[in-house]
Amino acid sequence: MKNTFRYILLAGAAMLSLASCEEEVAPAESAVIYSKVEISPAQKEIAKMYMDENDVTVLPLVKGERVTLGYLTNPAPEAVSIPGLIWTSSDESVVSISEDGTITAVAAGRAVITIASEGFNLNATSSIYVIVAESLVKASSITIVDNTTSVDETYSLPRIYVTENCTLTPTIKPADATYKTVNWTSSDNSVATIDPITGVVTGISMGKVSFTATSLDGAGVVAKHEMYIDKLIKPAGIKVANTPGEETFSMSDGEFAFDFTTSPAICTKSLIEWTSSDPAVASVDRGVVKFLQPGTVTISANCPGENPEAGFGKTFSYTFNIPYGFYRDYNKNSNSLFWYLNPSHKNNGGKDVWVEDAKGNYIDVTLNQSNANTGRGDFVRAAPTWISGDYPILCFRIDDVNDFDNGQGSGYFRQITLDCSGNTIDDGTKYSGGINGTNNKWGTKYKCSDKSAILIYDLTTQSIQTGGLLPAGKVVQFATFQLKYADVRVNNSSKPNYNANDLHYRFFWFHTFKTMDDCKAYLDTWSASSGISYE
């Protein structure tokens, strides 16, 4: 810091001299300071670093261990005017730090080690997170998985092609093992190499190869993973077996995977160039299309080889139509859930659980029991939700607790409101609030033989509280779109108590349609296939 103050004093003196006389004074030289400082641990320490449960990269140490951290700078220390660097620890009782960057693990816990320039550039800093274990917990076993998508037909081994990459990932037991990473080696570097730290495999030539993962704690625990490297063969043609035809897709579909074969059958399929005409609408990776927002998008594939067999094309393309406001929200699996219990209601017993059922998966909602007599459980669709005047029929299959028998000679009371909070459309109209008002204002309700209900809102006749009717051809993006499910209690006020286990409702699906006739046709088909009648 003394050098810094000396520079300031010299510069100030030069300015005073200019102000007091007219003699020419040579301008002071500009200070050269660090623009970048970066902690650079030794390779053996980098090999131990892993990402913790908070997605933070940490360096594991054992109590009593000492490690000297290196660093890199730009420009080099000899080129700067203020070469000083300061090391600090966020918690000296966990990890102490010396002036030369040597850290000592003092006690179990976490600390952040930081190096910073003594100069004026606050950006010239770097940090590393350290986690200290009380004692070394050694590995007992290692399992390995890869991210390949191909299996060799001859050896039944995971396969990549020459020049391709894949990544091997180890899992070390026990879960509290101190070191979560391994050292990787290849049985034959002429067939495939592997980065000893990252586990990234690169195919070099055709053949079988085995990779070994060795624990870093000296316990001698190893695991092996065998693969096959196939020769690089350019795909000359592609043939898709599941071209959808004129089908309309919904954002609810999430993605679509083309089932394709190649000419020749065995080739380096990763060389096929897949492209999207509008990456904002849909992305594509090796034939798997992910829908990102409504719109029209063309997905294309181009093969780099020549002379495909008969029936195969060198190129392929398909245009997806994903209309605004068209939804088919099924609860197909736990990874495709578009609806969830309002987070503010996930207390006092409130929860949502995906249930797999032979007659239709659903989300089981336990209401928030806010007091002894009432419950609430609003159900929200993941934002954003686009509602279109071209698909104005909004259809829900859901339980209505009003239809339940509570065993006390009376049913339940509830209030259900389809509520939304949206943006303005191109003519400046803002749409927000309840559909057709507030409580229990659906247009049509059907009771189903499995005790569920079908609630239908018709936006051609039912207004949004603010904004009115939504015209055909207009689209509103809603930040909040939810079924408010409130004030659930026993109808008979003289018997106010209810069994908390009865405070459930099931949410099966949400669909939209162009007309009520379309909706009715769908319900008839659904009823026939499911065996669930409605009236």
C-alpha positions as CSV (number, residue, x, y, z in Angstrom):
1,M,0.0,0.0,0.0
2,K,3.0,2.4,0.6
3,N,3.7,2.4,-3.2
4,T,0.1,3.4,-3.9
5,F,0.2,6.4,-1.5
6,R,3.7,7.4,-2.9
7,Y,2.2,7.5,-6.4
8,I,-0.7,9.6,-5.3
9,L,1.6,12.1,-3.4
10,L,4.0,12.4,-6.4
11,A,1.1,13.0,-8.8
12,G,-0.4,15.6,-6.4
13,A,3.0,17.4,-6.1
14,A,3.3,17.6,-9.9
15,M,-0.2,19.2,-10.1
16,L,0.7,21.8,-7.4
17,S,3.9,22.7,-9.2
18,L,2.0,23.3,-12.5
19,A,-0.5,25.5,-10.7
20,S,2.2,27.7,-9.0
21,C,4.5,28.4,-11.9
22,E,4.5,28.5,-15.7
23,E,7.5,26.1,-16.2
24,E,6.9,23.0,-18.1
25,V,6.7,19.8,-16.0
26,A,6.9,16.3,-17.4
27,P,3.6,14.5,-16.9
28,A,3.5,11.7,-14.3
29,E,3.6,8.2,-15.7
30,S,0.3,6.2,-15.5
31,A,0.3,3.4,-13.0
32,V,0.1,-0.1,-14.4
33,I,-2.1,-2.3,-12.2
34,Y,-3.4,-5.9,-12.5
35,S,-6.4,-6.4,-14.8
36,K,-6.8,-10.0,-13.7
37,V,-5.8,-12.2,-10.8
38,E,-6.8,-15.9,-10.8
39,I,-6.1,-18.6,-8.2
40,S,-4.4,-21.6,-9.9
41,P,-4.2,-24.7,-7.7
42,A,-1.8,-27.5,-8.5
43,Q,-3.1,-30.3,-10.8
44,K,-3.4,-32.7,-7.9
45,E,-5.7,-30.3,-6.1
46,I,-7.7,-29.6,-9.2
47,A,-8.3,-33.3,-9.5
48,K,-10.0,-33.4,-6.1
49,M,-12.3,-30.4,-6.7
50,Y,-16.0,-31.2,-7.2
51,M,-19.4,-29.5,-7.4
52,D,-21.3,-29.6,-4.1
53,E,-25.1,-29.7,-3.5
54,N,-25.3,-25.9,-4.0
55,D,-23.6,-26.2,-7.4
56,V,-20.5,-24.6,-6.0
57,T,-17.1,-26.0,-6.9
58,V,-15.2,-26.8,-3.7
59,L,-11.7,-28.0,-2.8
60,P,-11.9,-30.8,-0.1
61,L,-9.3,-30.9,2.7
62,V,-8.8,-32.9,5.8
63,K,-8.2,-31.3,9.2
64,G,-4.5,-30.6,9.5
65,E,-3.8,-30.7,5.8
66,R,-1.7,-27.9,4.2
67,V,-1.8,-26.8,0.6
68,T,-0.1,-24.0,-1.2
69,L,-2.3,-22.2,-3.8
70,G,-0.7,-20.7,-6.9
71,Y,-2.0,-17.8,-8.9
72,L,-1.9,-16.3,-12.4
73,T,-2.0,-12.6,-13.2
74,N,-2.3,-10.3,-16.1
75,P,0.0,-8.5,-16.7
76,A,2.8,-10.3,-15.0
77,P,3.9,-9.1,-11.6
78,E,7.1,-7.5,-12.9
79,A,5.2,-5.3,-15.3
80,V,2.9,-3.6,-12.8
81,S,3.5,-0.5,-10.6
82,I,1.7,-2.0,-7.6
83,P,2.6,-5.6,-7.5
84,G,1.2,-6.4,-4.0
85,L,-1.4,-9.2,-3.6
86,I,-3.4,-9.9,-0.4
87,W,-4.7,-13.3,0.7
88,T,-7.7,-13.6,3.0
89,S,-9.8,-16.3,4.5
90,S,-13.5,-15.8,5.3
91,D,-13.1,-17.9,8.4
92,E,-9.6,-18.3,9.9
93,S,-11.0,-20.7,12.5
94,V,-11.7,-23.2,9.6
95,V,-9.0,-22.4,7.1
96,S,-6.0,-20.1,7.8
97,I,-4.0,-18.5,5.0
98,S,-0.4,-17.3,5.0
99,E,1.2,-14.5,2.9
100,D,2.5,-17.0,0.3
101,G,-0.9,-18.6,-0.3
102,T,-0.4,-21.6,1.9
103,I,-3.8,-22.7,3.4
104,T,-4.1,-24.9,6.5
105,A,-7.3,-26.8,7.3
106,V,-7.9,-25.9,11.0
107,A,-11.3,-27.3,11.7
108,A,-14.3,-29.0,10.0
109,G,-16.4,-26.4,8.1
110,R,-16.3,-24.2,5.0
111,A,-14.4,-21.1,4.2
112,V,-13.7,-18.9,1.1
113,I,-10.1,-18.1,0.3
114,T,-9.6,-14.9,-1.7
115,I,-6.7,-13.2,-3.4
116,A,-6.9,-9.5,-4.4
117,S,-4.8,-6.8,-5.9
118,E,-3.5,-4.0,-3.7
119,G,-4.2,-1.7,-6.7
120,F,-7.4,0.2,-7.6
121,N,-9.0,-2.5,-9.8
122,L,-11.6,-4.2,-7.7
123,N,-12.2,-6.8,-10.5
124,A,-8.7,-8.2,-10.0
125,T,-9.8,-10.7,-7.4
126,S,-10.3,-14.5,-7.3
127,S,-11.8,-16.9,-4.8
128,I,-11.9,-20.6,-4.1
129,Y,-14.3,-22.5,-1.7
130,V,-12.8,-24.9,0.7
131,I,-14.6,-27.6,2.7
132,V,-12.8,-29.2,5.6
133,A,-13.5,-32.7,6.9
134,E,-12.8,-33.7,10.4
135,S,-11.1,-36.9,9.2
136,L,-10.6,-38.7,5.9
137,V,-13.5,-40.9,4.9
138,K,-12.2,-43.3,2.3
139,A,-14.1,-44.7,-0.7
140,S,-15.6,-48.2,-0.5
141,S,-16.9,-48.5,-4.0
142,I,-17.1,-46.7,-7.4
143,T,-19.7,-47.1,-10.1
144,I,-19.5,-45.5,-13.5
145,V,-22.0,-44.4,-16.1
146,D,-21.5,-42.8,-19.5
147,N,-23.7,-40.5,-21.6
148,T,-23.6,-42.4,-24.8
149,T,-26.7,-43.1,-26.8
150,S,-25.5,-46.0,-29.0
151,V,-24.7,-49.6,-28.3
152,D,-22.4,-51.8,-30.4
153,E,-24.3,-54.7,-31.9
154,T,-21.4,-57.2,-31.8
155,Y,-20.1,-56.7,-28.3
156,S,-23.2,-55.0,-26.6
157,L,-21.0,-52.3,-25.4
158,P,-21.6,-48.5,-25.2
159,R,-20.3,-47.1,-28.4
160,I,-18.9,-43.8,-29.8
161,Y,-17.2,-43.2,-33.1
162,V,-13.7,-42.1,-34.0
163,T,-13.4,-38.3,-33.3
164,E,-16.5,-38.4,-31.0
165,N,-16.6,-37.6,-27.3
166,C,-18.5,-38.8,-24.3
167,T,-18.2,-38.3,-20.6
168,L,-17.8,-40.9,-17.9
169,T,-19.3,-40.0,-14.5
170,P,-18.3,-41.8,-11.2
171,T,-20.4,-42.2,-8.1
172,I,-18.4,-42.9,-5.0
173,K,-19.7,-44.6,-1.9
174,P,-20.2,-43.9,0.9
175,A,-22.0,-40.6,0.2
176,D,-19.8,-38.8,2.8
177,A,-16.5,-39.9,1.2
178,T,-14.1,-37.0,1.5
179,Y,-13.0,-37.2,-2.2
180,K,-15.8,-37.3,-4.8
181,T,-13.6,-37.5,-7.8
182,V,-11.3,-40.1,-9.3
183,N,-8.2,-40.5,-11.5
184,W,-9.1,-41.8,-15.0
185,T,-6.8,-43.9,-17.2
186,S,-7.3,-45.7,-20.6
187,S,-6.3,-49.2,-21.3
188,D,-5.2,-48.2,-24.8
189,N,-4.6,-44.6,-25.8
190,S,-4.3,-45.6,-29.4
191,V,-8.0,-46.6,-29.3
192,A,-9.3,-43.9,-27.0
193,T,-8.0,-41.3,-24.6
194,I,-9.6,-40.0,-21.4
195,D,-8.9,-36.8,-19.6
196,P,-7.6,-38.0,-16.2
197,I,-9.6,-35.3,-14.3
198,T,-12.8,-34.6,-16.3
199,G,-13.5,-38.2,-17.6
200,V,-14.0,-36.9,-21.2
201,V,-13.4,-39.8,-23.7
202,T,-12.1,-39.2,-27.2
203,G,-12.3,-41.9,-29.9
204,I,-9.0,-42.4,-31.7
205,S,-9.3,-45.7,-33.7
206,M,-11.6,-48.7,-33.9
207,G,-11.6,-51.2,-31.1
208,K,-12.5,-52.2,-27.6
209,V,-11.1,-50.1,-24.7
210,S,-11.4,-50.1,-21.0
211,F,-11.3,-47.1,-18.7
212,T,-10.3,-47.3,-15.0
213,A,-11.4,-45.0,-12.2
214,T,-9.2,-45.0,-9.1
215,S,-10.1,-43.3,-5.9
216,L,-7.8,-40.4,-4.8
217,D,-7.6,-41.3,-1.1
218,G,-5.0,-44.1,-1.4
219,A,-7.6,-46.8,-0.6
220,G,-6.9,-48.5,-3.9
221,V,-10.6,-48.7,-4.8
222,V,-11.0,-49.0,-8.6
223,A,-13.8,-49.6,-11.2
224,K,-13.6,-50.3,-14.9
225,H,-15.9,-49.3,-17.7
226,E,-15.6,-50.9,-21.2
227,M,-16.6,-49.3,-24.4
228,Y,-16.3,-49.8,-28.2
229,I,-14.9,-47.2,-30.5
230,D,-16.3,-47.6,-34.0
231,K,-14.7,-46.3,-37.2
232,L,-16.0,-43.0,-38.5
233,I,-18.5,-43.5,-41.3
234,K,-20.3,-40.5,-42.8
235,P,-24.1,-41.0,-42.9
236,A,-25.2,-40.6,-46.5
237,G,-29.0,-40.7,-46.0
238,I,-31.7,-40.6,-43.4
239,K,-35.2,-42.1,-43.2
240,V,-37.7,-41.1,-40.6
241,A,-40.3,-43.6,-39.4
242,N,-42.6,-41.3,-37.4
243,T,-43.2,-38.3,-39.5
244,P,-46.2,-36.7,-37.8
245,G,-48.1,-35.7,-40.9
246,E,-50.6,-32.8,-40.4
247,E,-50.7,-33.1,-36.7
248,T,-50.9,-30.0,-34.5
249,F,-48.6,-29.9,-31.6
250,S,-49.1,-28.4,-28.1
251,M,-46.5,-26.8,-25.8
252,S,-47.8,-29.5,-23.5
253,D,-46.0,-32.1,-25.6
254,G,-42.7,-30.7,-24.5
255,E,-40.6,-32.5,-27.1
256,F,-40.7,-34.8,-30.1
257,A,-38.1,-37.4,-31.0
258,F,-37.7,-38.4,-34.6
259,D,-37.3,-42.2,-35.0
260,F,-34.8,-42.4,-37.8
261,T,-32.5,-44.9,-39.5
262,T,-29.5,-44.1,-41.7
263,S,-27.7,-45.2,-44.8
264,P,-25.5,-47.0,-44.1
265,A,-27.1,-48.4,-41.0
266,I,-23.8,-48.3,-39.0
267,C,-22.4,-44.9,-39.2
268,T,-21.4,-41.9,-37.1
269,K,-24.9,-40.5,-36.6
270,S,-23.6,-37.5,-34.7
271,L,-22.3,-36.2,-38.0
272,I,-25.9,-35.5,-39.2
273,E,-26.4,-31.8,-39.1
274,W,-29.7,-31.0,-37.3
275,T,-30.9,-27.4,-37.5
276,S,-33.9,-25.4,-36.4
277,S,-35.3,-22.5,-38.5
278,D,-36.2,-20.7,-35.3
279,P,-34.3,-21.7,-32.2
280,A,-36.6,-19.5,-30.1
281,V,-39.5,-21.7,-31.0
282,A,-37.8,-25.1,-30.8
283,S,-34.3,-26.5,-30.5
284,V,-33.0,-29.8,-31.9
285,D,-30.2,-32.2,-30.8
286,R,-29.7,-35.5,-32.7
287,G,-33.3,-35.7,-33.7
288,V,-34.8,-34.7,-30.4
289,V,-36.9,-31.5,-30.7
290,K,-37.7,-29.4,-27.6
291,F,-40.6,-26.9,-27.9
292,L,-39.7,-23.6,-26.3
293,Q,-42.6,-21.3,-27.3
294,P,-45.6,-21.4,-29.6
295,G,-44.9,-20.7,-33.3
296,T,-44.0,-22.4,-36.6
297,V,-40.6,-24.0,-37.0
298,T,-38.9,-26.2,-39.5
299,I,-36.5,-28.9,-38.3
300,S,-34.0,-30.1,-40.9
301,A,-31.4,-32.8,-41.1
302,N,-28.5,-32.9,-43.6
303,C,-26.2,-36.0,-44.1
304,P,-22.6,-35.3,-45.1
305,G,-22.0,-38.6,-47.0
306,E,-22.8,-39.4,-50.6
307,N,-25.0,-41.8,-52.6
308,P,-27.6,-42.9,-50.0
309,E,-29.5,-46.2,-50.5
310,A,-32.9,-46.2,-52.2
311,G,-35.6,-45.0,-49.8
312,F,-33.2,-42.7,-47.9
313,G,-32.8,-39.0,-48.5
314,K,-29.7,-36.9,-48.1
315,T,-31.8,-34.3,-46.3
316,F,-35.0,-34.3,-44.3
317,S,-37.2,-31.6,-42.9
318,Y,-40.5,-31.3,-41.1
319,T,-42.5,-28.2,-40.1
320,F,-44.0,-28.1,-36.6
321,N,-47.2,-26.1,-36.0
322,I,-47.4,-25.2,-32.3
323,P,-50.4,-22.8,-32.0
324,Y,-50.8,-20.2,-29.3
325,G,-53.4,-21.3,-26.7
326,F,-53.5,-25.0,-27.7
327,Y,-52.9,-27.2,-24.7
328,R,-53.0,-30.9,-23.8
329,D,-51.8,-30.9,-20.3
330,Y,-51.6,-34.5,-19.2
331,N,-49.7,-35.6,-16.2
332,K,-47.8,-38.2,-18.3
333,N,-44.9,-38.5,-15.9
334,S,-43.2,-36.7,-13.0
335,N,-41.1,-34.8,-15.5
336,S,-44.0,-33.3,-17.5
337,L,-46.1,-31.6,-14.8
338,F,-47.4,-28.2,-15.8
339,W,-49.5,-27.6,-12.8
340,Y,-48.5,-27.3,-9.1
341,L,-49.9,-26.2,-5.8
342,N,-49.5,-22.5,-5.1
343,P,-46.2,-22.4,-3.0
344,S,-47.9,-20.1,-0.4
345,H,-50.3,-23.0,0.3
346,K,-47.5,-25.6,0.9
347,N,-47.8,-25.3,4.6
348,N,-50.2,-26.5,7.3
349,G,-50.3,-29.8,5.5
350,G,-50.6,-28.5,1.9
351,K,-48.8,-30.6,-0.7
352,D,-49.0,-31.9,-4.3
353,V,-48.0,-35.5,-5.3
354,W,-47.9,-37.0,-8.7
355,V,-49.8,-40.4,-8.8
356,E,-49.5,-43.0,-11.6
357,D,-52.8,-44.7,-12.3
358,A,-53.9,-47.2,-14.9
359,K,-56.9,-45.0,-15.8
360,G,-55.1,-41.7,-16.0
361,N,-52.3,-40.2,-14.0
362,Y,-53.1,-37.2,-11.8
363,I,-51.7,-34.9,-9.2
364,D,-53.1,-35.4,-5.7
365,V,-53.5,-32.1,-3.9
366,T,-53.7,-32.0,-0.1
367,L,-55.3,-28.7,1.0
368,N,-53.7,-26.2,3.2
369,Q,-55.6,-26.6,6.5
370,S,-55.4,-22.9,7.5
371,N,-57.6,-23.4,10.6
372,A,-59.8,-26.1,12.2
373,N,-62.7,-25.6,9.8
374,T,-61.4,-24.5,6.4
375,G,-58.8,-25.5,3.8
376,R,-57.3,-24.0,0.7
377,G,-55.2,-25.3,-2.2
378,D,-55.0,-23.0,-5.3
379,F,-53.5,-24.8,-8.3
380,V,-51.2,-22.8,-10.6
381,R,-50.0,-23.5,-14.2
382,A,-46.3,-22.9,-14.9
383,A,-45.7,-19.5,-16.5
384,P,-46.0,-18.3,-19.1
385,T,-49.4,-19.5,-20.3
386,W,-50.7,-18.2,-23.6
387,I,-54.5,-18.1,-23.9
388,S,-55.9,-17.5,-27.4
389,G,-59.2,-16.5,-28.8
390,D,-58.8,-19.2,-31.4
391,Y,-58.9,-21.9,-28.6
392,P,-61.5,-20.3,-26.3
393,I,-62.8,-23.5,-24.7
394,L,-60.9,-24.2,-21.5
395,C,-61.6,-27.7,-20.1
396,F,-60.5,-29.1,-16.7
397,R,-60.9,-32.6,-15.3
398,I,-60.6,-32.2,-11.6
399,D,-62.3,-33.3,-8.3
400,D,-65.0,-31.1,-7.0
401,V,-65.2,-31.7,-3.2
402,N,-68.7,-30.3,-3.3
403,D,-69.7,-33.7,-4.7
404,F,-68.0,-35.6,-1.9
405,D,-69.9,-37.3,1.0
406,N,-68.2,-36.5,4.2
407,G,-70.1,-39.2,6.2
408,Q,-71.7,-36.6,8.4
409,G,-74.9,-36.3,6.5
410,S,-73.7,-33.3,4.4
411,G,-71.2,-32.5,1.7
412,Y,-68.5,-29.9,1.5
413,F,-68.6,-26.3,0.6
414,R,-65.9,-24.8,-1.7
415,Q,-65.2,-21.8,-3.9
416,I,-63.5,-22.4,-7.3
417,T,-62.3,-19.5,-9.4
418,L,-60.4,-19.5,-12.7
419,D,-58.2,-16.5,-12.2
420,C,-55.4,-15.0,-14.3
421,S,-53.0,-12.1,-14.4
422,G,-51.9,-11.1,-17.9
423,N,-50.5,-8.5,-20.3
424,T,-52.0,-6.1,-22.8
425,I,-52.6,-7.2,-26.4
426,D,-51.8,-5.2,-29.5
427,D,-54.9,-2.9,-29.2
428,G,-53.9,-1.9,-25.7
429,T,-56.5,-4.0,-23.8
430,K,-55.3,-5.6,-20.6
431,Y,-56.8,-8.9,-19.5
432,S,-56.7,-9.9,-15.9
433,G,-58.9,-11.3,-13.1
434,G,-61.5,-14.0,-12.8
435,I,-63.2,-15.7,-15.7
436,N,-66.9,-14.6,-15.7
437,G,-66.4,-13.0,-12.3
438,T,-65.3,-14.8,-9.2
439,N,-66.6,-17.9,-7.5
440,N,-68.0,-21.0,-9.3
441,K,-68.6,-19.4,-12.6
442,W,-67.7,-22.1,-15.1
443,G,-70.0,-22.4,-18.1
444,T,-70.6,-26.2,-18.0
445,K,-70.0,-28.9,-15.4
446,Y,-70.2,-32.7,-15.9
447,K,-70.0,-35.3,-13.1
448,C,-67.9,-38.4,-13.9
449,S,-68.6,-41.9,-12.8
450,D,-65.2,-42.0,-10.9
451,K,-66.4,-39.0,-8.8
452,S,-64.2,-36.5,-10.7
453,A,-65.7,-33.5,-12.5
454,I,-65.3,-31.7,-15.8
455,L,-65.4,-27.9,-15.6
456,I,-65.6,-26.0,-18.9
457,Y,-65.1,-22.3,-19.4
458,D,-66.2,-20.8,-22.7
459,L,-64.4,-17.5,-23.5
460,T,-66.7,-16.8,-26.5
461,T,-69.4,-16.1,-23.9
462,Q,-67.6,-15.7,-20.6
463,S,-65.6,-12.5,-20.0
464,I,-62.3,-12.0,-18.3
465,Q,-63.0,-9.7,-15.4
466,T,-60.7,-7.0,-16.7
467,G,-60.7,-6.8,-20.5
468,G,-63.9,-8.6,-21.4
469,L,-64.3,-11.2,-24.1
470,L,-61.1,-12.3,-25.8
471,P,-61.5,-11.9,-29.6
472,A,-60.6,-14.6,-32.1
473,G,-57.1,-14.2,-33.4
474,K,-55.9,-12.4,-30.2
475,V,-53.4,-13.9,-27.7
476,V,-52.8,-13.0,-24.1
477,Q,-49.7,-14.1,-22.2
478,F,-50.6,-14.7,-18.6
479,A,-47.9,-14.6,-15.9
480,T,-50.4,-16.2,-13.5
481,F,-53.1,-18.7,-14.6
482,Q,-54.7,-20.7,-11.7
483,L,-57.7,-22.4,-10.3
484,K,-58.3,-20.8,-6.9
485,Y,-59.7,-23.6,-4.7
486,A,-60.7,-22.0,-1.4
487,D,-63.0,-21.9,1.6
488,V,-63.3,-25.7,1.8
489,R,-65.4,-26.7,4.8
490,V,-68.4,-28.9,5.8
491,N,-71.7,-27.6,4.5
492,N,-73.5,-28.2,7.9
493,S,-72.3,-25.5,10.2
494,S,-73.5,-27.5,13.2
495,K,-70.9,-30.2,12.3
496,P,-67.9,-28.1,11.4
497,N,-65.2,-30.6,11.9
498,Y,-63.9,-32.8,9.1
499,N,-61.4,-35.6,8.6
500,A,-58.2,-34.0,7.3
501,N,-57.7,-37.1,5.0
502,D,-60.8,-36.0,3.1
503,L,-59.1,-32.7,2.2
504,H,-57.8,-33.9,-1.1
505,Y,-58.7,-33.3,-4.7
506,R,-57.2,-34.8,-7.9
507,F,-56.1,-32.8,-10.9
508,F,-56.2,-34.9,-14.1
509,W,-55.8,-32.6,-17.1
510,F,-56.3,-29.3,-18.7
511,H,-57.2,-29.1,-22.5
512,T,-58.3,-26.3,-24.8
513,F,-60.5,-26.5,-27.9
514,K,-61.6,-24.4,-30.8
515,T,-65.3,-25.1,-30.3
516,M,-67.7,-26.8,-27.8
517,D,-68.4,-29.4,-30.5
518,D,-64.6,-30.2,-30.6
519,C,-64.6,-30.4,-26.8
520,K,-67.6,-32.7,-26.7
521,A,-66.1,-35.0,-29.4
522,Y,-62.9,-35.3,-27.3
523,L,-64.9,-36.1,-24.1
524,D,-66.8,-38.8,-25.9
525,T,-63.6,-40.4,-27.2
526,W,-62.0,-40.1,-23.8
527,S,-65.0,-41.6,-22.0
528,A,-65.1,-44.6,-24.4
529,S,-61.4,-45.3,-24.0
530,S,-61.2,-44.8,-20.2
531,G,-64.5,-46.5,-19.3
532,I,-65.4,-43.4,-17.2
533,S,-68.8,-42.0,-18.1
534,Y,-69.8,-38.3,-17.6
535,E,-73.1,-36.5,-17.5
